Amino acid sequence: MTREIKYYQAINEAIDLAMTDDPSVYLMGLGVPDPRGVFSSTLGLQEKHGAKRVMDMPTSENGMTGIAIGSALVGMKPIMVHQRLDFALLALEQIVNQAANWHYMFGGQIAMPLVIRMIIGRGWGQGPQHSQSLQSWFAHVPGLKVIMPTTPYDVKGLLMAAIKDKNPVICLEHRWLYNITGLVPEEPYQVPMGKAHIIKEGEQLTIVALSHMTLEAIRAAQVLEQEGISTEVIDVRTLKPLDDKCILDSVRKTGRLIVTDTAWKTGGFSAEILARVTENAFNDLKCPPQRIALPDCPSPTAWTLTKYYYPRAVHIVKIAREMLGLPVDNRILEHLTTEPLDIPDPTFTGPF
């Protein structure tokens, strides 16, 4: 049966089903059994599966990640949760040097079925040390798979696929997605990694988006459609492996590309997508492709600075009109601006 649930409920359901199906799956993370349950995504799991399979952990990220890696090497399937991606940076040695390389170093004879959930994105004055989106770091590392689900349907399916995978998977969840809703089947299912999702088909412009920026891309596309501009929106879903074919086919059809990311522009994943397009579909482009990403400075804490920092639908609409040689009337676009920009936009509810 399919019903409408929230993003955090879809995460909870995926983990619950995986733990019920396979006793080697366990959950560990700072605050996992707390009353808030990591944005409610882990609520009730310890009560159902027991304290030996759903565990809190000390603030020793590097050491605990080593424990998770060791357990994966002997046949367990750990799901490790970091309430902020920033906290996982203390475990980079374990993730990059150890988890990413064991399968390769032993000629494929040893599996590394490890899933690491990390929360990214802005919110409520979290500032530079608690709001970073560093997906391009992890996508750069051979041996790691990286997923960034946007919808409740995708987060359940991709997470279930990640738990079944024999490779380490980094699952990045934007904190503004937890309360959006969508149609999700009750039964177990998997969304294959390495497949992008065409949210909306179009003919004149391709918008490739990551995570929360997919919602901004959908909003921008709706405005552009009202002006007669046919826009295709692609949710990347999986950074590594990346669905080159879906993106290239779309660009060859529309001839125009905007990539919008939750991270910084310099060295960001948006640059990787632009590079692949220009390498493989340069002659199909009708104008230079564009990136929309964060400016190269740390995330602000004061909400008064957020409107100068975070990209949103209005920026996508402006660049799209410029690409098509159309005038930009800022008065028409003012209704797309929501303030303050450091709290979730209540209009993003779903389904998407």
N, C-alpha and C positions, 0 to 999 in steps of 0.2 A: 504494500500500500504506500502511496506517495502522499505526503502532507507537507504543510508549510511550517518550517521551524527556523530558528535562528542559527547563525554561524557557530556560536559557541556550543549550541546543542548538537550540531552536526559533528563537531570535534569530539565531544563527549561520547556520542553514539559510536563513532568509529573506533575509539579506544576500547569502549565497553565490549563491542562485538568482537574485536580482535583478541581481547583478554579472555572472553568466554570461549572462543574457538580454539585458542592455543595457550596452554599453561606456561609456555616459555616466555610469553610476553609479560613484561612488567613496566611499571611507570615510576619514575623518580624525578624529583625536582623540588626546588625551594618553594614552599607554599602550596604544593600539590594537594595536601589534605586540609588546608586552611578553610575557614568558613567562606572565604571569597572564591576559593578554588581556581586560581589563575584565570580571572575574568569569567568565572563560572564554568570553564571548560572541563574541569576535573571534579566537579561536585558529585558526591555520592559514590565515586569509584572505590574509595577505600572501604566504605561500608559494605559494598557488594563483593569485592574481591579480596579484602583483607589487608592488614598492615604490612604483610610480608611481600605483597605484590604492588602496593601503591604506597610509596615511601616519601617522606620529607627528606631533605638532605641538608647538611651544614653548608655554610657559605665558604666552600672550598671547591670552587668550580673545576679547577684543573685536576685535583685529586679524584673527585667524584666522576668526572668524565673518564678518567683512567679506569675506574672501577667498572663503568658501563662498557667500555671497550673490552676489558678483560672478560666480562660476562658474555659478551657477544662472541668472543673467540671460542668459548667453550659451549656454545649452543643456545644461549639465551637471546631474547630479542628485546633489548631495552628501548624504552621511549623516554628520553630525557627532556626536561622542560626548563627553559630559562625565562623568567618573567620579563626580562629585557634582553635583547641581543647584546647590549653593552656588557652584561654580566658574563656572557659566554666568551668574551674576548680574553678573559683570564684562562680559558681552556684552549686557546688557539694551538698551542704546542701539541696537545693530545689530538685535536681534530685534524690538523693539517699534517703533522709528522707521523702520527700513528694511525688513526682511523682511516684516513684516505689512502694509505699505502699498503696495508697488510695484505689485502687480496692480491695486489700486483706483485709484491715482493715474494710471495709464496706460490707464484705461478697459478693462481686461481684455485688452489687447493683449500684455502681458508676463506670463509665468508665473514662479512662484517655487517650483520643485520642490525644496524643502529639508526634510530631516528632521533634527531635533535630538533625540538620545537623552540623557536625563538620569536619573541614579540618585538615588532618594529613600529616605528611611526611616532608622530607627535601626540601631545595631549596634556592639558592641564598644567602647563608650566614645567614640564619634565626637563627641558633644557638640554644642553650639549651632551651630558653623560647618560641620558636615559631615553633618547629619541632618535638614535642613529639608524639609518637604513644602509647596511653594508653588504648587500647581496652580491655586489660585483666581486668582493673579496672571495667569498665562498665559491662563486661560479668560476673563478680563476684557477681553482685548485683541482688538478686531475685526481680522479677517484671519488670525488664528492658529487652527489646529485643534489640539485637545488630546486625546490618547488615554492611557489608563491600563490596559493589559491585565493581567489577573490570571492566566490559565491559559496553558500552553504553546501550546494550539491558537489562542487569541486573539492572543497576542503575535506568532506567525508571520503569521497572516492580516491583522491590523491593520497590522503593519509593512510587509508587502508592498503593502497598499492605500495606505499613506502614501507609500511610495517612488514609486508610480504617480501620486499626486495632484499637481496643478499648484500647490497652495497649500503654504505652510510648515506643517509638522506637528511639534508637540512630543510626544515619546513619553516618558512618565514610567514608570520601572521601579523597583519597590520591591526593595531588595537582598535581602530575605528570600524573594523568589519564585524566585530563580535555580535552586534545587535541587528545587523541586517538580516532579512528573512529571504527564504527561497524554498522551492519545492524539492524535497529530498525523500527518496524511498526509504522505508523502514529496514528492508533487508540489506545484507552486505552487498557491496559492489565496488568495483575499482575503476578509477579514471586513469588511463595509461599515462605514465610520465613521457614527456617528449612530444606531446600533442597540444598545440595551441587551440583556442576556441574562438571561432568567429561569432561574436556577440550579435553583430548586425552587419548585413551585407550592403555594399555600396559600390559606386562606379567612378567617383571623381577624386576621392581622397581616402588614404589609409591611415588610421590612427592605431598604432601598436602601443598597448598600455600594460603596466605592471601593477598588480595588487590594487590598492585603494585608488590609484589613478585611473583604473578602468572605470570606476563609477563617474569620475569627472569626465572621462572620454565619452561615456554614454550621454551624459548631460549635454556636453558640447555638440555631439552628433544630433541630438534632438533639436537644438537651436539651429544648427546648420541646415537640417532637413526643412525646417520652417521657411528657410530662405532659398530653398530649391537646390541645395548642395547635397548630393548623394554621397554619404560617408560610410566607409567600412570600418568597424571597430573590432580589433583583435585583442583578446586577453591572452597574454603569453602563457600564463599558468605555470610553465616549467622553464626555468632558465637554463638548466643543464640536466638532460639534453634539451637543446633548443630546436623548435620546429621551424627550421629554415624554409622548408617548402611552402608552408602556409603563408608566411610573411612575404616570400618572394613572389608567389603566385598573385597575391593581392596587389603588391606594388606594380607588377607587370600589367595588371588590369587597370589600376587607377593612375599610375604615373606620378603619384605624390605621396609623401610619407612624413608623418609626425610621430615621434616616439616620446612617450611621457612616462616618467619614472618617479619613484618616491625618494630617490637618492640624489646626491650631488651630480652635477654635470661632468666635471673633470674626472676622467677614468671610470665613469659610471657604466652600467650595463646598457644604457641607451646608446652609448658610443659603439658598443659591440654590435648592436643591431644595425646601426647606420653603416658600420664598416662592412658587414656581410652583404647588405643591400647594394652598396656601391661597388663591391667586388664582383657581384654576380648579376646585378640588374641595372648597371649604370646607364646603359643606352635606353632603358625603359623610363627613366626619370624625366619628367617634364620641367622640374625645377629642383634646386638643392633641397635635400631632406633636412628636417629640423628636429632638434631635441628640446624638450621642456622638462626641466629638472630643477633641483635646488641650487641656489647661488653658493659659491664656494666660501662659505663662512659657517661657523658652528650654529646649531639650532638655537633660536632665541628662547629665553625663559619668559620674558614679558609678552603678554598677549598683544600688546600694542604694536609689537614689531612683526607679528606673524603675517599681517596682510602684505608686508613687503618681502616676505620670505617664501611662503608656500605657494606653489603653482596650483591652479584650479581651472575649471572649465573655461572661464573668461579668457585665459591665456591661450588655450587651445583654439578657441573661436577666432581670436585676433590673428594668430599665425595662419590659420586655415584661410581666412579671407585674404590675407596678404599673398599667400601662395597662389590663389586663384585670381589675383589682380583686382580684388574688390575693395572698396573703401571700408575703413573701420570707423564706425560711429560709437564712441564710448558711451554715449547716452543710452543707446539701445541695449548695451551689454551690462549696464549697471545692476540689473536685477539678478545677475549671476553671482554677485559678490556677497558672501555671508560673513558677518562679523559677530563676535570674535572668531578667529580661525583656529583657536587652540582647543576648541571643544567639538565633539562630533556634530556633523551637519544633520539635523533631524529629518531632512527630506530624503536621506538615503535609508530607506527602510526595506525595500524589496517589493516583489521578487525581481531578481536580475538574471 
